[in-house]
Amino acid sequence: MGGIAVNIVVLESTPNKNGSSNLLAEQFIRGAAQAGHSVQAVDVACASGSCME
């Protein structure tokens, strides 16, 4: 199955790093990378240092 590899940017915007939104983004990133795509995650919520661990 030969597909076209694409560049993907995932914007994460939740300040809760242990929440379901972050988990979903991580799984999407993993699956896309395993499929041969180039994936970059940008965490816009933690840019100001206001994330919860």
PyMOL CGO cylinders between C-alpha atoms (Angstrom):
from pymol import cmd
from pymol.cgo import CYLINDER

trace = [
    CYLINDER, 0.00, 0.00, 0.00, 1.89, 3.05, -1.22, 0.3, 1, 1, 1, 1, 1, 1,
    CYLINDER, 1.89, 3.05, -1.22, 0.56, 6.36, -0.08, 0.3, 1, 1, 1, 1, 1, 1,
    CYLINDER, 0.56, 6.36, -0.08, 1.92, 9.85, -0.18, 0.3, 1, 1, 1, 1, 1, 1,
    CYLINDER, 1.92, 9.85, -0.18, 3.78, 10.95, 2.94, 0.3, 1, 1, 1, 1, 1, 1,
    CYLINDER, 3.78, 10.95, 2.94, 2.66, 14.36, 4.13, 0.3, 1, 1, 1, 1, 1, 1,
    CYLINDER, 2.66, 14.36, 4.13, 3.87, 16.92, 6.65, 0.3, 1, 1, 1, 1, 1, 1,
    CYLINDER, 3.87, 16.92, 6.65, 1.48, 17.27, 9.60, 0.3, 1, 1, 1, 1, 1, 1,
    CYLINDER, 1.48, 17.27, 9.60, 1.46, 19.95, 12.30, 0.3, 1, 1, 1, 1, 1, 1,
    CYLINDER, 1.46, 19.95, 12.30, -0.51, 19.17, 15.46, 0.3, 1, 1, 1, 1, 1, 1,
    CYLINDER, -0.51, 19.17, 15.46, -1.44, 22.19, 17.58, 0.3, 1, 1, 1, 1, 1, 1,
    CYLINDER, -1.44, 22.19, 17.58, -1.93, 21.22, 21.21, 0.3, 1, 1, 1, 1, 1, 1,
    CYLINDER, -1.93, 21.22, 21.21, -3.70, 23.81, 23.34, 0.3, 1, 1, 1, 1, 1, 1,
    CYLINDER, -3.70, 23.81, 23.34, -4.63, 22.13, 26.59, 0.3, 1, 1, 1, 1, 1, 1,
    CYLINDER, -4.63, 22.13, 26.59, -2.75, 23.13, 29.74, 0.3, 1, 1, 1, 1, 1, 1,
    CYLINDER, -2.75, 23.13, 29.74, -3.51, 19.72, 31.30, 0.3, 1, 1, 1, 1, 1, 1,
    CYLINDER, -3.51, 19.72, 31.30, -0.69, 17.43, 30.11, 0.3, 1, 1, 1, 1, 1, 1,
    CYLINDER, -0.69, 17.43, 30.11, -2.40, 14.35, 31.62, 0.3, 1, 1, 1, 1, 1, 1,
    CYLINDER, -2.40, 14.35, 31.62, -5.81, 15.01, 30.08, 0.3, 1, 1, 1, 1, 1, 1,
    CYLINDER, -5.81, 15.01, 30.08, -7.73, 13.19, 27.38, 0.3, 1, 1, 1, 1, 1, 1,
    CYLINDER, -7.73, 13.19, 27.38, -7.05, 15.84, 24.71, 0.3, 1, 1, 1, 1, 1, 1,
    CYLINDER, -7.05, 15.84, 24.71, -3.31, 15.42, 25.10, 0.3, 1, 1, 1, 1, 1, 1,
    CYLINDER, -3.31, 15.42, 25.10, -3.63, 11.63, 25.07, 0.3, 1, 1, 1, 1, 1, 1,
    CYLINDER, -3.63, 11.63, 25.07, -5.64, 11.77, 21.86, 0.3, 1, 1, 1, 1, 1, 1,
    CYLINDER, -5.64, 11.77, 21.86, -3.07, 14.06, 20.22, 0.3, 1, 1, 1, 1, 1, 1,
    CYLINDER, -3.07, 14.06, 20.22, -0.22, 11.75, 21.26, 0.3, 1, 1, 1, 1, 1, 1,
    CYLINDER, -0.22, 11.75, 21.26, -1.97, 8.72, 19.77, 0.3, 1, 1, 1, 1, 1, 1,
    CYLINDER, -1.97, 8.72, 19.77, -2.68, 10.58, 16.53, 0.3, 1, 1, 1, 1, 1, 1,
    CYLINDER, -2.68, 10.58, 16.53, 0.96, 11.67, 16.29, 0.3, 1, 1, 1, 1, 1, 1,
    CYLINDER, 0.96, 11.67, 16.29, 2.16, 8.11, 16.92, 0.3, 1, 1, 1, 1, 1, 1,
    CYLINDER, 2.16, 8.11, 16.92, -0.16, 6.65, 14.28, 0.3, 1, 1, 1, 1, 1, 1,
    CYLINDER, -0.16, 6.65, 14.28, 0.71, 9.25, 11.67, 0.3, 1, 1, 1, 1, 1, 1,
    CYLINDER, 0.71, 9.25, 11.67, 4.44, 8.76, 12.24, 0.3, 1, 1, 1, 1, 1, 1,
    CYLINDER, 4.44, 8.76, 12.24, 4.07, 4.98, 12.00, 0.3, 1, 1, 1, 1, 1, 1,
    CYLINDER, 4.07, 4.98, 12.00, 2.25, 5.47, 8.69, 0.3, 1, 1, 1, 1, 1, 1,
    CYLINDER, 2.25, 5.47, 8.69, 5.31, 7.30, 7.35, 0.3, 1, 1, 1, 1, 1, 1,
    CYLINDER, 5.31, 7.30, 7.35, 4.20, 10.89, 7.73, 0.3, 1, 1, 1, 1, 1, 1,
    CYLINDER, 4.20, 10.89, 7.73, 6.32, 13.69, 9.14, 0.3, 1, 1, 1, 1, 1, 1,
    CYLINDER, 6.32, 13.69, 9.14, 4.67, 15.04, 12.29, 0.3, 1, 1, 1, 1, 1, 1,
    CYLINDER, 4.67, 15.04, 12.29, 5.52, 18.09, 14.38, 0.3, 1, 1, 1, 1, 1, 1,
    CYLINDER, 5.52, 18.09, 14.38, 3.64, 18.95, 17.58, 0.3, 1, 1, 1, 1, 1, 1,
    CYLINDER, 3.64, 18.95, 17.58, 3.40, 22.57, 18.70, 0.3, 1, 1, 1, 1, 1, 1,
    CYLINDER, 3.40, 22.57, 18.70, 2.27, 23.12, 22.28, 0.3, 1, 1, 1, 1, 1, 1,
    CYLINDER, 2.27, 23.12, 22.28, 0.69, 26.56, 22.23, 0.3, 1, 1, 1, 1, 1, 1,
    CYLINDER, 0.69, 26.56, 22.23, -0.78, 26.29, 25.74, 0.3, 1, 1, 1, 1, 1, 1,
    CYLINDER, -0.78, 26.29, 25.74, 2.58, 25.91, 27.47, 0.3, 1, 1, 1, 1, 1, 1,
    CYLINDER, 2.58, 25.91, 27.47, 4.36, 28.64, 25.58, 0.3, 1, 1, 1, 1, 1, 1,
    CYLINDER, 4.36, 28.64, 25.58, 3.87, 30.95, 28.55, 0.3, 1, 1, 1, 1, 1, 1,
    CYLINDER, 3.87, 30.95, 28.55, 4.85, 28.29, 31.10, 0.3, 1, 1, 1, 1, 1, 1,
    CYLINDER, 4.85, 28.29, 31.10, 1.33, 27.87, 32.48, 0.3, 1, 1, 1, 1, 1, 1,
    CYLINDER, 1.33, 27.87, 32.48, 0.92, 24.10, 32.06, 0.3, 1, 1, 1, 1, 1, 1,
    CYLINDER, 0.92, 24.10, 32.06, -0.22, 21.68, 34.73, 0.3, 1, 1, 1, 1, 1, 1,
    CYLINDER, -0.22, 21.68, 34.73, 1.93, 18.57, 35.15, 0.3, 1, 1, 1, 1, 1, 1,
]
cmd.load_cgo(trace, "trace")
